[in-house]
Amino acid sequence: MQQQPNVITYQDELLADGSVRRVFNDGRQEWRRRLPDGRVEWRDNQGFAGIDELLGDGIIKRTFNQGQIIYAREQGYGRTLWHRGQVMTVNQTSVGGRVGAILMGMGAGFLIGSLVLPPEHLSPEQEEMLRQKALQQQQTSDSSGSSSDWDSGSSSDSDSDWDRPEPVGDGSASDSGDWSDDGSPFDGGDIGDVGDFG
């Protein structure tokens, strides 16, 4: 039986320069900027930085500046599952208004629902197949006029930090990048944080 993920919510704020500031309910902040190729460059207030790329089937590839790669999977309704299903980020910006209130009022059962875990590893060939699938999905959505959290710049769920390596430029042996407080779903052997692609 799959353990229920730790749910972390966030809201996005569009800044004057066109970038997005993402504020998580656990105190983290992330600044996000879309690159010309559609990927999203991000950095956070804990010294981490990297690039998020939306692959096909709702899979997000997060590459940290140090080279570590993790994957997440969008679950719909602004939800993204990270860290082998241990963390779920929920974009409160994308589920705002009356519809959002109804969905959030449905409670944890709705939020957790039937979740599809992200892959732990993909080969370069598998990633390329997913990129091609994403391109086809984008062409279909462009012709139908639909959009997703990813398209809106809210990065559906690039939530950020749940599998992170050491902070950029820190190098401190005392900071493992783990969420080691008592409320954390991670044990001391985990490498930190992942993010919502939002």
Long-range contacts (C-beta under 8 A, 24 or more apart in sequence): 2-85, 2-115, 2-117, 3-85, 3-86, 3-185, 4-108, 4-112, 5-81, 5-85, 5-86, 5-87, 5-88, 5-112, 5-115, 5-185, 6-86, 6-87, 6-88, 6-183, 6-184, 6-185, 7-88, 7-89, 7-90, 7-108, 7-111, 8-87, 8-88, 8-89, 8-90, 8-159, 9-89, 9-90, 9-91, 9-92, 10-89, 10-90, 10-91, 10-92, 10-93, 10-159, 10-196, 10-198, 11-91, 11-92, 11-93, 12-91, 12-93, 12-153, 12-154, 12-155, 12-198, 14-153, 20-153, 20-154, 20-155, 22-154, 22-155, 22-159, 22-160, 22-196, 22-198, 24-89, 24-159, 24-160, 28-160, 28-161, 30-158, 30-160, 30-195, 32-153, 32-155, 32-158, 34-153, 40-155, 40-158, 40-197, 42-155, 42-158, 42-160, 42-195, 43-168, 44-160, 44-161, 46-161, 46-164, 46-167, 47-167, 47-168, 47-169, 47-170, 48-160, 48-161, 48-164, 48-165, 48-167, 48-168, 48-177, 48-192, 48-193, 49-168, 52-155, 52-158, 52-195, 52-197, 54-134, 54-150, 54-156, 54-197, 55-122, 55-127, 55-130, 55-131, 55-133, 55-134, 56-129, 56-130, 56-131, 56-132, 56-133, 56-134, 56-136, 56-137, 57-130, 57-133, 58-156, 59-118, 59-119, 59-122, 59-130, 60-118, 60-156, 60-157, 60-158, 60-196, 60-197, 61-122, 61-127, 62-158, 62-160, 62-163, 62-194, 62-195, 62-197, 64-164, 64-165, 65-168, 66-165, 66-166, 66-168, 68-163, 68-164, 68-165, 68-191, 70-162, 70-163, 70-194, 71-118, 71-119, 71-120, 71-121, 71-122, 72-118, 72-157, 72-158, 72-159, 72-194, 72-195, 72-196, 72-197, 73-116, 73-117, 73-118, 73-119, 74-148, 74-149, 74-150, 74-156, 74-157, 74-197, 75-113, 75-115, 75-116, 75-157, 77-103, 78-149, 78-154, 78-156, 78-157, 78-198, 79-111, 79-157, 80-156, 80-157, 80-158, 80-159, 80-196, 80-197, 80-198, 81-115, 81-116, 81-117, 81-118, 81-157, 82-118, 82-157, 82-159, 82-162, 82-163, 82-194, 82-195, 82-196, 83-162, 83-163, 83-185, 83-186, 83-190, 83-193, 83-194, 84-117, 84-118, 84-120, 85-115, 85-117, 85-118, 86-162, 86-185, 86-186, 87-159, 87-162, 87-185, 87-193, 87-194, 88-112, 88-115, 89-157, 89-159, 89-160, 89-195, 89-196, 89-198, 91-149, 91-154, 91-156, 91-157, 91-196, 91-198, 93-154, 93-198, 94-149, 94-152, 94-154, 94-156, 94-198, 149-197, 149-198, 150-197, 150-198, 154-198, 155-196, 155-197, 155-198, 156-196, 156-197, 156-198, 157-195, 157-196, 157-197, 157-198, 158-195, 158-196, 158-197, 158-198, 159-194, 159-195, 159-196, 159-197, 159-198, 160-193, 160-194, 160-195, 160-196, 161-192, 161-193, 161-194, 161-195, 162-186, 162-192, 162-193, 162-194, 162-195, 163-190, 163-191, 163-192, 163-193, 163-194, 164-191, 164-192, 164-193, 164-194, 165-191, 165-192
